[in-house]
Structures are given as structure tokens and as C-alpha cells.
Amino acid sequence: MRVHHLSEQNSILNHFLAQLRDVSVQGDRMRFRRNIERIGEIMAYEISKTLSFSGVDITTPLGVKSTAVIGEPVVLCSILRAGLPLHLGFLNYFDQAENGFISAYRHHYNNDDAFDILLEYEAIPDLNGKTLLLLDPMLATGQSMSAVLLRLLEKAKPAAVHLASIIAAPEGIAHLQETLPDSCTVWIASLDERLNEKKYIIPGLGDAGDLAYGPKL
């Protein structure tokens, strides 16, 4: 399984990451969502470089120009609810993509730090033979991403799978490598230090869903 770590090379991506983490900026929910969206656009651009393209002739007002367009069907699938602004960033670039949505959350069945991942709502197009981009801004334990993809692979066989997260923990990357096919490609903006005892990313940025949309009950 190949892992692309985009912030290893300095770019405007690092600037947006800094704002996402900054507690003095996070209180502005609109700005927080917009920064996730902009990071999604950057990640979409980087992933696009690995896709196949087809040659076409485009008629301009003054002639014909040979160029290239994406030559494979793309499906964007985000994990609700934190994945929505990231999804929008990807959709700004893959504007002809089909779209899917699935909910996954931690269920603390004993009201302690132990949890299972519950998958509920699904709205997924046909994935067979298509390039799947599965999106979730935070890759902590990796259990949500893994559970969602394995569920999707039970029903369809995508031609290729790309997993995209903004901030990841080493434990999450390791879990994906242990549980998912080697053919998957992982894209992260930043690799952080570790998980704490509650399985949250350190230093991370907090709860992305709450920061984007407000606290939940």
C-alpha cells in the first residue's frame, strides 16, 4: 500500500493546515470549513496526476487543439459528517464525478474509551470498474475508513481505490495496511505523532465535525 504524505514538501497546503490547527482561528466555522475545502482541492489536484487521461480534439473559435481529459469514471465517497467540506473541495475539481455518502461513527457501548464502528446511512452509486476516492478528514485509528471500504468492497469491485485524509496518526496508517488490499493508495496532508488514550490524534486539531458544524448531543 503506497502512502503519499503531501506536507513533506512545503506548499500553500501547509498554510491551510496551520490555520486548521490554530485554536485562535478554529472558532470561525466558515473559515474552518473553507480551509478543509481548499485542502481537498489541493489533494484532488495531486491525485489527478495519477489518473489515466484520454486525448481529445477541442474546437476553439480559431482552430482545433489536441489536449487530454480524464479518461476514467470517478466516484467521490465521503464519510459523514466531517467529510462533507472535504467532499466539496474534491467535487470542485472532479465536477463530473458521481457521489456517494456513508455514515460511520464510534459507538461507546460501555460508556468508556472502548468502541465499535457503526455504519448506518448509505447512498452509494455503482462502483464497479470505476475509480473510488474515499474521503474522511481525520484518520485516527483507521477503523472507520477500513470498515467503510470493506463494506463497499463486499458489493462492488472498483478499478482503483484512493483513500484521502487530511490528518493521520501512525496507528491509523498501520491499521489500513493490515486490513485493506495492498492495491489501495493512501493520501494524507499531515502525519501526526500518535493517538492518546481516548484514540484521538495528537496534536491533531480536535473534533473536525464539531468544529465544522457545531457540537452534537
C-alpha positions as CSV (number, residue, x, y, z in Angstrom):
1,M,0.0,0.0,0.0
2,R,1.5,3.3,-1.1
3,V,1.2,6.3,1.2
4,H,1.6,9.9,-0.2
5,H,2.4,12.4,2.5
6,L,1.8,15.8,0.9
7,S,3.0,18.2,3.5
8,E,6.5,16.8,3.5
9,Q,7.1,19.3,0.7
10,N,6.3,22.9,1.6
11,S,3.4,24.5,-0.3
12,I,0.3,26.5,0.4
13,L,-1.2,23.3,1.8
14,N,0.9,23.8,4.9
15,H,-0.5,27.3,5.4
16,F,-4.1,26.0,5.3
17,L,-3.1,23.1,7.7
18,A,-1.7,25.7,10.2
19,Q,-5.0,27.6,10.2
20,L,-7.0,24.4,10.7
21,R,-5.0,23.6,13.9
22,D,-4.8,27.1,15.3
23,V,-7.2,27.5,18.3
24,S,-7.3,31.2,17.6
25,V,-8.7,30.6,14.2
26,Q,-10.9,27.5,14.7
27,G,-13.8,29.4,16.3
28,D,-14.7,30.7,12.8
29,R,-16.6,27.7,11.5
30,M,-17.0,29.1,8.0
31,R,-13.2,29.6,7.7
32,F,-12.6,26.1,9.2
33,R,-14.9,24.5,6.6
34,R,-13.3,26.6,3.8
35,N,-9.8,25.5,4.8
36,I,-10.8,21.9,4.7
37,E,-12.4,22.5,1.3
38,R,-9.2,24.2,0.0
39,I,-7.1,21.3,1.2
40,G,-9.5,19.0,-0.6
41,E,-8.9,20.9,-3.8
42,I,-5.1,20.5,-3.4
43,M,-5.4,16.8,-2.7
44,A,-7.7,16.3,-5.7
45,Y,-5.2,18.0,-7.9
46,E,-2.4,15.8,-6.7
47,I,-4.5,12.6,-7.1
48,S,-5.5,13.7,-10.6
49,K,-1.9,13.3,-11.7
50,T,-2.1,9.6,-11.1
51,L,-5.3,9.0,-13.2
52,S,-5.5,8.0,-16.8
53,F,-6.2,10.6,-19.5
54,S,-7.5,10.4,-23.0
55,G,-6.6,12.5,-26.0
56,V,-9.3,14.7,-27.5
57,D,-9.5,17.4,-30.1
58,I,-11.1,20.6,-28.8
59,T,-12.6,23.1,-31.3
60,T,-11.8,26.7,-30.3
61,P,-13.1,29.9,-32.1
62,L,-9.9,29.9,-34.1
63,G,-9.0,26.3,-34.7
64,V,-8.6,22.9,-33.2
65,K,-6.3,22.0,-30.2
66,S,-5.4,18.4,-29.2
67,T,-5.4,18.0,-25.4
68,A,-6.2,15.5,-22.7
69,V,-9.1,14.9,-20.4
70,I,-9.7,12.4,-17.5
71,G,-10.2,9.1,-19.1
72,E,-11.8,7.1,-16.3
73,P,-15.0,7.4,-14.3
74,V,-14.5,8.8,-10.8
75,V,-16.7,8.3,-7.7
76,L,-16.3,10.5,-4.6
77,C,-17.5,9.0,-1.4
78,S,-17.3,10.8,1.9
79,I,-17.8,9.6,5.5
80,L,-20.5,11.7,7.2
81,R,-20.5,14.3,8.7
82,A,-16.9,15.6,8.9
83,G,-16.2,14.5,5.4
84,L,-18.7,17.0,3.8
85,P,-16.4,20.0,3.4
86,L,-13.6,17.8,2.2
87,H,-16.0,16.2,-0.3
88,L,-16.9,19.7,-1.6
89,G,-13.2,20.5,-2.2
90,F,-12.8,17.3,-4.3
91,L,-16.1,18.0,-6.1
92,N,-14.9,21.5,-7.1
93,Y,-12.2,19.7,-9.2
94,F,-13.8,16.4,-10.1
95,D,-17.0,18.2,-11.0
96,Q,-18.4,15.4,-13.2
97,A,-17.8,12.7,-10.6
98,E,-20.6,10.5,-9.2
99,N,-21.1,10.9,-5.5
100,G,-21.7,8.6,-2.5
101,F,-22.2,9.2,1.2
102,I,-22.0,6.8,4.2
103,S,-22.2,7.4,7.9
104,A,-19.7,5.9,10.3
105,Y,-19.2,6.7,14.0
106,R,-17.7,5.4,17.2
107,H,-20.3,3.7,19.4
108,H,-19.1,3.6,23.0
109,Y,-21.2,0.6,24.2
110,N,-19.9,0.6,27.8
111,N,-19.7,4.4,28.1
112,D,-15.9,4.1,28.4
113,D,-13.0,4.5,25.9
114,A,-13.8,1.2,24.2
115,F,-15.9,1.5,21.0
116,D,-17.1,-0.2,17.9
117,I,-17.6,1.4,14.5
118,L,-21.3,1.6,13.4
119,L,-22.2,2.1,9.8
120,E,-25.7,3.2,9.1
121,Y,-26.9,5.5,6.3
122,E,-25.6,4.7,2.8
123,A,-26.2,6.4,-0.6
124,I,-23.7,4.8,-2.9
125,P,-23.7,4.7,-6.7
126,D,-22.4,1.7,-8.7
127,L,-18.7,1.4,-8.1
128,N,-17.8,-1.4,-10.4
129,G,-14.9,-0.6,-12.8
130,K,-14.7,2.9,-11.5
131,T,-12.0,4.9,-9.6
132,L,-13.2,5.3,-6.0
133,L,-11.9,8.2,-3.9
134,L,-12.9,7.6,-0.2
135,L,-12.7,10.8,1.9
136,D,-12.5,11.4,5.6
137,P,-10.6,14.3,7.1
138,M,-9.2,12.6,10.2
139,L,-7.5,9.1,10.1
140,A,-7.1,8.3,13.8
141,T,-7.4,4.5,14.5
142,G,-8.3,3.8,10.8
143,Q,-11.2,1.7,11.8
144,S,-13.9,3.9,10.2
145,M,-12.1,4.1,6.9
146,S,-11.4,0.4,6.9
147,A,-14.9,-0.6,7.9
148,V,-16.5,1.6,5.2
149,L,-14.2,0.4,2.4
150,L,-14.6,-3.2,3.3
151,R,-18.4,-2.7,3.3
152,L,-18.2,-1.1,-0.2
153,L,-15.9,-3.9,-1.5
154,E,-18.5,-6.5,-0.5
155,K,-20.9,-5.1,-3.1
156,A,-18.6,-3.9,-5.9
157,K,-15.2,-4.1,-7.4
158,P,-13.7,-0.6,-8.2
159,A,-10.9,-0.4,-10.7
160,A,-8.8,1.6,-8.3
161,V,-9.2,2.9,-4.7
162,H,-7.7,6.1,-3.3
163,L,-8.2,6.9,0.4
164,A,-7.8,10.6,1.3
165,S,-7.4,12.1,4.8
166,I,-6.1,15.5,6.0
167,I,-4.5,14.5,9.3
168,A,-3.5,10.9,10.1
169,A,-1.9,9.1,13.0
170,P,0.7,6.3,12.5
171,E,-1.7,3.8,14.2
172,G,-4.3,4.6,11.6
173,I,-2.0,4.1,8.7
174,A,-0.8,0.8,10.2
175,H,-4.4,-0.4,10.6
176,L,-5.2,0.3,6.9
177,Q,-2.0,-1.5,5.9
178,E,-3.1,-4.5,8.0
179,T,-6.8,-4.7,6.9
180,L,-7.1,-3.4,3.3
181,P,-5.8,-4.6,0.0
182,D,-2.3,-3.5,-1.0
183,S,-3.6,-2.1,-4.2
184,C,-5.2,0.8,-2.3
185,T,-3.4,4.2,-2.3
186,V,-3.5,6.5,0.7
187,W,-3.2,10.3,0.5
188,I,-2.6,12.4,3.7
189,A,-1.8,16.0,4.2
190,S,-0.1,15.5,7.5
191,L,1.2,12.6,9.6
192,D,1.0,13.4,13.3
193,E,2.7,11.9,16.4
194,R,0.3,9.4,17.9
195,L,-3.1,8.6,19.4
196,N,-3.9,9.5,23.0
197,E,-5.7,7.1,25.5
198,K,-9.0,8.1,24.0
199,K,-7.8,7.4,20.5
200,Y,-7.7,11.0,19.3
201,I,-4.9,12.3,17.2
202,I,-2.1,14.2,19.0
203,P,-1.5,17.1,18.3
204,G,-4.3,16.9,15.7
205,L,-6.9,19.7,15.7
206,G,-9.8,18.5,17.8
207,D,-13.1,17.1,16.5
208,A,-13.4,18.1,12.8
209,G,-17.1,17.6,12.7
210,D,-17.8,19.7,15.7
211,L,-15.5,22.5,14.5
212,A,-17.2,22.5,11.1
213,Y,-20.8,22.2,12.1
214,G,-21.1,22.7,15.9
215,P,-21.2,20.2,18.8
216,K,-23.5,17.2,18.7
217,L,-25.5,15.6,21.5
